[in-house]
Amino acid sequence: NAGVTQTPKFQVLKTGQSMTLQCAQDMNHNSMYWYRQDPGMGLRLIYYSASEGTTDKGEVPNGYNVSRLNKREFSLRLESAAPSQTSVYFCASSEMAGFNSPLHFGNGTRLTVT
Amino acid sequence: DQQVKQNSPSLSVQEGRISILNCDYTNSMFDYFLWYKKYPAEGPTFLISISSIKDKNEDGRFTVFLNKSAKHLSLHIVPSQPGDSAVYFCAASANSGTYKYIFGTGTRLKVLA
């Protein structure tokens, strides 16, 4: 039972390059999320998708775009990477948004922008 | 503005003793609270949660206490084991349709054998 799978695990980009982080879940969850974790900052929500076909901004959406490709997959795109986007990115899913539904996380993508 | 605060960056406890991790929040609309454990190079793992209609929830060695008037929650681990050494995050959400979980900055627990 894979749960939430993120690819790639590691990535190094030069400033200005673009890339897409992939996330897939096999728990038939309705809601999916992208967080970033930075030292001393905890986990901050970038974007989320309450259900297939919808996406909304979180706390720190600038510089990112997302696509809810289908119920299983939720991708995060950096169009023009900046050093401030160096971080660990976590994808998560929940049975449904809100309604006391815990998040289930993937193992993260460590991104370095030089 | 940090709506969920974990003021202790780290905590060391002897094996077998009680570990108490604390979390404070400022938003009175929060009504669901969770604790996550995180090992290095892994994603956070859900531990235990509590709804605002309760003041205590227990699951094995883990108990979460909620004091709504003080806007404070705590996680008790009894007895603490070396495998509990990890970073613990508290999180909160408001079931008001915003669907956002706000996380604290984490507390690193070290259980000494």
HADDOCK unambig.tbl for C-alpha pairs under 7 A between the chains (distance, minus, plus):
assign (segid A and resid 40 and name CA) (segid B and resid 105 and name CA) 5.85 0.50 0.50
assign (segid A and resid 41 and name CA) (segid B and resid 105 and name CA) 5.30 0.50 0.50
assign (segid A and resid 42 and name CA) (segid B and resid 103 and name CA) 6.16 0.50 0.50
assign (segid A and resid 42 and name CA) (segid B and resid 104 and name CA) 5.58 0.50 0.50
assign (segid A and resid 42 and name CA) (segid B and resid 105 and name CA) 3.76 0.50 0.50
assign (segid A and resid 42 and name CA) (segid B and resid 106 and name CA) 6.19 0.50 0.50
assign (segid A and resid 43 and name CA) (segid B and resid 103 and name CA) 5.67 0.50 0.50
assign (segid A and resid 97 and name CA) (segid B and resid 99 and name CA) 5.22 0.50 0.50
assign (segid A and resid 98 and name CA) (segid B and resid 95 and name CA) 5.39 0.50 0.50
assign (segid A and resid 98 and name CA) (segid B and resid 97 and name CA) 6.99 0.50 0.50
assign (segid A and resid 98 and name CA) (segid B and resid 99 and name CA) 4.79 0.50 0.50
assign (segid A and resid 99 and name CA) (segid B and resid 95 and name CA) 6.21 0.50 0.50
assign (segid A and resid 100 and name CA) (segid B and resid 32 and name CA) 6.28 0.50 0.50
assign (segid A and resid 102 and name CA) (segid B and resid 46 and name CA) 6.99 0.50 0.50
assign (segid A and resid 104 and name CA) (segid B and resid 45 and name CA) 6.92 0.50 0.50
assign (segid A and resid 104 and name CA) (segid B and resid 46 and name CA) 6.93 0.50 0.50
assign (segid A and resid 105 and name CA) (segid B and resid 43 and name CA) 5.47 0.50 0.50
assign (segid A and resid 105 and name CA) (segid B and resid 44 and name CA) 6.02 0.50 0.50
assign (segid A and resid 105 and name CA) (segid B and resid 45 and name CA) 6.88 0.50 0.50
assign (segid A and resid 106 and name CA) (segid B and resid 43 and name CA) 5.34 0.50 0.50
assign (segid A and resid 107 and name CA) (segid B and resid 41 and name CA) 6.85 0.50 0.50
assign (segid A and resid 107 and name CA) (segid B and resid 42 and name CA) 4.56 0.50 0.50
assign (segid A and resid 107 and name CA) (segid B and resid 43 and name CA) 4.11 0.50 0.50
assign (segid A and resid 108 and name CA) (segid B and resid 42 and name CA) 6.86 0.50 0.50
assign (segid A and resid 108 and name CA) (segid B and resid 43 and name CA) 6.03 0.50 0.50
